[in-house]
Amino acid sequence: MLNPRRAFTLIELLVVIAIIAILAAILFPVFAQAKSAAKKTASISNNKQLTLGALQYYNDFDDLFPIAAYNETFSANPASPDSIPMVMIYPYVKNMGVMMDPMDPATVDQRQYPDSSVPNPASVPWSSAQAFYNFCLTSDWGINAQYFDPVFLDANFNLHMEAINDTAIVKPAETYMALSSLWGRTASGAPYGGGNAGVDPPCVFEAGYKDTRPDASNYPYYYWYGGWNPDQTLAWNQFGGVWPWHTGGRMVVVSFADGHAKSLQLTQITTGCNVLDGFGGFITNEATYDWSTTF
């Protein structure tokens, strides 16, 4: 006679559960790594699209890069609107989503009003235009501002903004145009508000304080974000506004002046520079320093 069908014993059930738990412990980190890698790939694609949009802008405007701002008011008032590169590049991209790094937790609403340093869209009649402007300002695509988007100050500290000519970039395939960025950090160091339209390089001077920025001989001062400040571990510009969103805070997405993009270790992007707080260090090797447009 056949044996009657029986249920699992407690021991058998516990063994199955243990096997499932072991498989989950093995596979979950793999899934997390795959998800992280996919987000990094998406970020590289976004950065590349924005950079190609900037190059299309070049082509339509006599090979000139868009200036940093029209009037430094951060206002979208139609009577006298300010503008920033991302606003000028947007018609060539036509996709607001590519401005957001997949690893940046900032929401659309947070980007449209990150803090009181910019006009609150809810407080102005041109609310829609201001929200769009603020969103562009908090893009995770941060321009290498000192070399591509310099703002000069004369002896009376009046602002002068000049468009940089694409043909003046000595090595486009080896020059950082834009890097993943952040807007700000809380007192505990947590990022907030999205990205930033501009970032600072780690160094701008060679030995003897030779300034390597465009038109350095014509203007005595530059507007800056405060440089890199590696000793200020909770500062928003600890890395000059650059932010390593990927691979556990180690990888930065970078695009180059010829249009290609890739991810690099945070430590790699300081090669050729002795980084000290506030542009206190010097460029030590022009051949490996990839921020400057001038060599």
Summary of the structure (lengths in Angstrom):
residues: 295
radius of gyration: 23.5
end to end distance: 90.6
largest distance: 105.3
contacts: 923
relative contact order: 0.14
helix: 33%
strand: 15%
